[in-house]
Structure formats: structure tokens, C-alpha cells
Amino acid sequence: MLQVCSFVFVSFLILLVVSDLKWKLLPHPFTNLFAISGFVFQAVDKSFNLTSFYIAACGFVVIGALIFTLTQIFSEVLGGGDIKMMLAISIWLGIIKSAYVLVLAFGIGALVALILLAVKKINRKSTMPFGPFLAFGACVMWFWPKWLIT
């Protein structure tokens, strides 16, 4: 069952990354379906345990509040699609791993931006899609969580 869930998880991430890179857009129907499939995964993985739904919902609320606050501070950095993608990831991974995803995404995104600025591929006014960095962090936390947490 874990292989099927991994396939669905990675498939949604690939779909969202391609969309973000090509059109700088994370379509709401895809992010909504990604979130719903996360709740289904929680139900199947935890054998329909209500505690898992509670934990997923808490992650959704806490990470959602954090992302919303970040969008209010840095209004031009994150869009609505990034918020919904991160919320869907928080349903799949839970609150702790989602926090690590955010740290990884912002860290790798900043590193890539600095490198691109140094080689003059972008300037300070340029925008970069954030979805690929969220997807990278989500994949790391899905497949190798102990690598980062320890």
C-alpha cells in the first residue's frame, strides 16, 4: 500500500512542479485533489483512526496559519497555489515533517536564488516558482525523513 501512496504523492508533486515551472501556476483543482488524496492516505494508512484525521487537521491549520502569515509579510513571494500545495503536503506528512519541508524549501530556494543572482541569470526583481522547492522538500521528508531529522 505504501508503494501506491508513494506513487500518488510523487505523481501529484511532478504534476504541480511541471505546471509551476511552465506557467508559474499551481491550479486549484490539482492542489485540492492532492489534499483530498492526502486525507484518503491518512485513512488507509492509519486504518481509519480518528486520531490520524485530528493530527492531519491540526497540521493543516497550523501550517496554514504559518504560510498565511508569511504571505502577509512577504506578499509578493508566495501565491495562493503555493499555500494550497503546502497545505496538501501538510496533510500527507503531518505537522513536524511539514515544518522541515518549509525550512528545506526556503533554504534551497534561497541558495538557488543566490547562485542565479551571482551568475546574473536573474536580477533582484525576478520571480521564481516556489513549487519545485516545496516538492523537493516534500520528497526528502517522504523518502528520507531520518536523513534530515537526525
C-alpha positions as CSV (number, residue, x, y, z in Angstrom):
1,M,0.0,0.0,0.0
2,L,2.9,2.3,0.7
3,Q,4.1,2.0,-2.9
4,V,0.7,3.1,-4.2
5,C,0.6,6.1,-1.8
6,S,4.2,7.0,-2.8
7,F,3.2,6.8,-6.4
8,V,0.2,9.1,-5.9
9,F,2.2,11.5,-3.7
10,V,5.1,11.8,-6.2
11,S,2.7,12.0,-9.2
12,F,1.0,15.0,-7.7
13,L,4.3,16.6,-6.9
14,I,5.5,16.1,-10.5
15,L,2.3,17.5,-11.9
16,L,2.5,20.6,-9.7
17,V,6.2,21.2,-10.4
18,V,5.7,21.0,-14.2
19,S,2.8,23.3,-14.0
20,D,4.7,25.8,-11.8
21,L,7.8,25.7,-14.0
22,K,5.9,26.0,-17.3
23,W,3.1,28.5,-16.3
24,K,4.1,29.7,-12.8
25,L,0.7,28.5,-11.8
26,L,-0.4,25.8,-9.3
27,P,-4.0,25.0,-10.4
28,H,-6.5,24.8,-7.5
29,P,-8.2,21.6,-8.8
30,F,-4.9,19.8,-8.7
31,T,-4.0,21.1,-5.2
32,N,-7.5,20.3,-3.9
33,L,-7.3,16.7,-5.3
34,F,-3.8,16.4,-3.8
35,A,-5.2,17.4,-0.4
36,I,-8.2,15.1,-0.6
37,S,-5.9,12.2,-1.6
38,G,-3.8,13.0,1.5
39,F,-6.9,12.6,3.7
40,V,-7.6,9.3,2.0
41,F,-4.0,8.2,2.6
42,Q,-4.3,9.1,6.2
43,A,-7.4,7.0,6.5
44,V,-5.9,4.0,4.7
45,D,-2.5,4.2,6.3
46,K,-3.9,4.6,9.9
47,S,-6.7,2.1,9.5
48,F,-9.4,4.7,9.7
49,N,-8.2,6.0,13.1
50,L,-9.8,9.3,14.0
51,T,-6.6,10.4,15.7
52,S,-4.8,10.5,12.4
53,F,-7.5,12.8,11.0
54,Y,-7.1,15.0,14.0
55,I,-3.3,15.2,13.5
56,A,-3.7,15.9,9.8
57,A,-6.3,18.6,10.5
58,C,-4.0,20.2,13.2
59,G,-1.1,20.2,10.7
60,F,-3.4,21.7,8.1
61,V,-4.5,24.5,10.5
62,V,-1.0,25.2,12.0
63,I,0.9,25.1,8.7
64,G,-1.9,27.0,7.0
65,A,-1.7,29.8,9.6
66,L,2.1,29.9,9.3
67,I,2.0,30.1,5.5
68,F,-0.8,32.7,5.6
69,T,1.3,34.8,8.0
70,L,4.3,34.5,5.6
71,T,2.2,35.6,2.7
72,Q,1.1,38.7,4.6
73,I,4.7,39.6,5.4
74,F,6.2,38.7,2.0
75,S,3.2,39.4,-0.2
76,E,5.0,39.1,-3.5
77,V,6.9,35.9,-2.7
78,L,4.2,33.3,-2.2
79,G,0.9,32.9,-4.1
80,G,-2.3,31.1,-3.3
81,G,-1.2,27.9,-5.2
82,D,1.9,27.7,-3.0
83,I,-0.2,28.0,0.1
84,K,-2.6,25.2,-1.0
85,M,0.3,23.0,-2.2
86,M,1.9,23.3,1.3
87,L,-1.4,22.6,3.0
88,A,-1.8,19.4,0.9
89,I,1.7,18.4,1.8
90,S,1.0,19.0,5.5
91,I,-2.0,16.7,5.3
92,W,0.2,14.0,3.7
93,L,3.2,14.4,6.0
94,G,1.9,15.8,9.3
95,I,2.9,19.0,11.1
96,I,6.5,18.1,12.1
97,K,7.7,16.9,8.7
98,S,5.9,19.8,7.0
99,A,7.8,22.3,9.1
100,Y,11.0,20.6,7.8
101,V,9.6,20.8,4.3
102,L,9.2,24.6,4.7
103,V,12.7,25.0,6.1
104,L,14.2,22.9,3.3
105,A,12.2,24.7,0.6
106,F,13.1,28.2,1.8
107,G,16.8,27.2,2.3
108,I,17.2,25.6,-1.1
109,G,15.2,28.3,-2.8
110,A,17.4,31.0,-1.2
111,L,20.6,29.1,-2.2
112,V,19.4,28.7,-5.9
113,A,18.4,32.4,-6.0
114,L,21.8,33.4,-4.7
115,I,23.5,31.3,-7.3
116,L,21.3,32.6,-10.1
117,L,22.0,36.1,-8.9
118,A,25.7,35.5,-8.8
119,V,25.8,34.2,-12.4
120,K,23.4,37.0,-13.5
121,K,20.7,34.7,-14.8
122,I,18.1,36.6,-12.7
123,N,18.0,40.1,-11.1
124,R,16.6,41.2,-7.8
125,K,13.2,41.9,-9.3
126,S,12.9,38.4,-11.0
127,T,10.4,35.9,-9.7
128,M,11.0,32.1,-9.3
129,P,8.4,29.4,-8.9
130,F,8.4,28.1,-5.3
131,G,6.5,24.8,-6.0
132,P,9.6,22.9,-7.1
133,F,11.3,23.7,-3.8
134,L,8.3,22.6,-1.8
135,A,8.2,19.4,-3.9
136,F,11.9,18.8,-3.3
137,G,11.5,19.2,0.5
138,A,8.4,17.0,0.5
139,C,10.2,14.2,-1.4
140,V,13.1,14.4,1.1
141,M,10.7,14.2,4.0
142,W,8.7,11.4,2.4
143,F,11.5,9.1,1.4
144,W,14.4,10.1,3.7
145,P,13.0,11.8,6.8
146,K,15.7,10.4,9.2
147,W,18.4,11.9,7.0
148,L,17.2,15.4,7.8
149,I,15.7,15.0,11.3
150,T,18.8,13.3,12.8
